[in-house]
């Protein structure tokens, strides 16, 4: 898990999550990639020392099918110029078909550096971006229930698509700043498998959290250039 930070000359910017899928490539949400500014960095921690390193994002590719109205295909690839394997960072495990995992496992895990409840200098409650990686277990919601719940929460304005999956529960799940981070399955053999990307939630901190599934073309090509051609919409940072 890594942290994506992007900001402009005024110091204002975004915080999102991203996961390593290749030595130079990371997976995040399209709506995060579309907000990237000139100062865009990936922050990672070396597993053996926990020391943090930052690397500039040099390329960003948004999925050609991304729809900002439905959040369909809310997925993007980011490239850095440093080989992360030199820090001992391994890519996350991905699967072509998550149907068996969803049948065998009813809970997933979401992680990120998004908003958590803390205190200001006077000791009053305040929402702050977490300085440490947070994680929590979330129930994976069946498609029919997901559609019904979102119809109610959005007064019929949100339609869940075939490419999306829901996970979370009332006041429990991801928060602003967690977008782009992974939805993981912790398998019985100890392996973590990413099956989705945090895309959007209900009213910020509460409600059902929607995760975008991976488009199949991520796995159709071993040649990354072909994969990126399918994604389209290159934006050089």
JOZI-V655712 format. One record per backbone hydrogen bond with DSSP energy under -0.5 kcal/mol. NH is the residue of the N-H (numbers start at 0). CO is the residue of the C=O. E is the energy in kcal/mol with one decimal. If there is no record, write none. Layout:
BEGIN
[[NH/CO/E] [NH/CO/E]]
END
This chain:
BEGIN
[[1/17/-2.9] [2/42/-2.4] [3/15/-3.0] [4/2/-0.6] [4/40/-2.7] [5/13/-1.8] [6/38/-2.3] [7/11/-2.2] [10/7/-1.7] [13/5/-2.6] [15/3/-2.5] [16/178/-3.5] [17/1/-1.6] [18/26/-2.2] [20/24/-2.2] [21/24/-1.4] [25/77/-2.4] [26/18/-3.1] [27/75/-2.4] [31/28/-0.7] [32/28/-2.0] [33/29/-2.4] [34/31/-1.4] [35/32/-1.4] [38/6/-1.1] [39/37/-1.1] [40/4/-3.3] [41/54/-3.2] [42/2/-3.1] [43/41/-0.5] [43/52/-2.6] [45/50/-2.5] [46/86/-0.5] [48/45/-0.6] [49/45/-3.1] [52/43/-3.2] [54/41/-2.3] [56/39/-2.8] [57/55/-0.5] [57/78/-2.8] [58/78/-1.3] [59/234/-1.1] [60/76/-2.9] [61/232/-1.4] [62/74/-2.2] [63/230/-0.6] [65/62/-1.9] [66/71/-2.0] [67/65/-0.5] [70/66/-2.5] [71/66/-0.5] [73/70/-0.9] [74/72/-2.3] [75/27/-2.4] [76/60/-2.6] [77/25/-2.7] [78/58/-2.6] [79/23/-2.2] [80/55/-0.5] [83/22/-2.6] [83/81/-0.9] [85/82/-1.7] [86/83/-1.6] [87/84/-1.4] [88/83/-1.7] [89/87/-0.6] [91/19/-3.2] [92/191/-0.7] [94/193/-0.6] [101/97/-2.6] [102/98/-1.3] [103/99/-2.3] [104/100/-2.6] [107/137/-3.2] [108/183/-2.4] [109/135/-2.3] [110/181/-0.9] [111/133/-2.1] [114/175/-2.6] [115/127/-2.9] [117/115/-0.7] [117/125/-3.6] [119/123/-2.5] [122/119/-2.0] [125/117/-2.4] [127/115/-2.8] [127/125/-0.5] [129/112/-0.7] [129/113/-1.7] [133/111/-2.7] [135/109/-1.9] [137/107/-2.6] [139/105/-2.7] [140/138/-0.6] [140/165/-2.2] [145/141/-2.6] [146/142/-2.7] [147/143/-2.1] [148/144/-2.8] [149/145/-2.5] [150/146/-2.0] [151/147/-1.7] [152/148/-2.9] [153/149/-2.3] [154/151/-0.9] [155/150/-2.6] [156/153/-1.2] [159/157/-0.5] [163/160/-1.7] [164/210/-3.1] [165/140/-0.6] [166/208/-3.1] [167/138/-2.4] [168/171/-2.6] [171/168/-2.4] [177/174/-2.4] [179/197/-2.6] [180/177/-2.2] [182/195/-2.2] [183/108/-3.1] [183/181/-0.6] [184/192/-2.7] [186/184/-0.9] [186/190/-3.0] [189/186/-2.1] [192/184/-2.4] [193/92/-2.6] [194/182/-2.9] [195/182/-1.2] [196/211/-1.3] [197/180/-2.9] [198/209/-2.1] [199/209/-1.3] [201/207/-0.6] [202/200/-0.7] [204/202/-1.4] [205/201/-0.7] [205/202/-0.7] [208/166/-1.2] [209/199/-2.9] [210/164/-3.9] [211/196/-2.2] [212/162/-3.2] [217/214/-1.8] [218/215/-2.0] [219/216/-0.7] [220/216/-0.6] [223/221/-0.7] [225/222/-0.7] [226/222/-1.6] [227/223/-2.8] [228/224/-1.8] [229/225/-1.8] [230/226/-1.9] [231/227/-2.9] [234/59/-2.5] [236/57/-0.8]]
END
